[in-house]
Amino acid sequence: MRRVTRQFALCLENRGNEASLIRGKVYRILPDVQAAKDDLIRVVDESGEDYLFAKKQFAFVNLPQAVKRRMLAIERAS
């Protein structure tokens, strides 16, 4: 069985979504094949819920495993 890896992305642009996204913040990305076909990504935003945003608003980042674990732990504690 293939292990699903969690992805993260850095918000580069939040125009029109200022309450949902903070520029310069790294967000967790949830897999969404259908959204990807439309150049969208599913992001867990400031509300703690997942929503679709334009892919061009973000830069995907590769984080060390230890950092990923800590970020997910922080998210769960919130």
Secondary structure as GFF3:
##gff-version 3
##sequence-region A 1 78
A	DSSP	beta_strand	7	11	.	.	.	ID=ss1
A	DSSP	beta_strand	26	30	.	.	.	ID=ss2
A	DSSP	alpha_helix	33	37	.	.	.	ID=ss3
A	DSSP	beta_strand	40	44	.	.	.	ID=ss4
A	DSSP	beta_strand	50	54	.	.	.	ID=ss5
A	DSSP	three_ten_helix	55	57	.	.	.	ID=ss6
A	DSSP	beta_strand	58	61	.	.	.	ID=ss7
A	DSSP	alpha_helix	65	77	.	.	.	ID=ss8
###
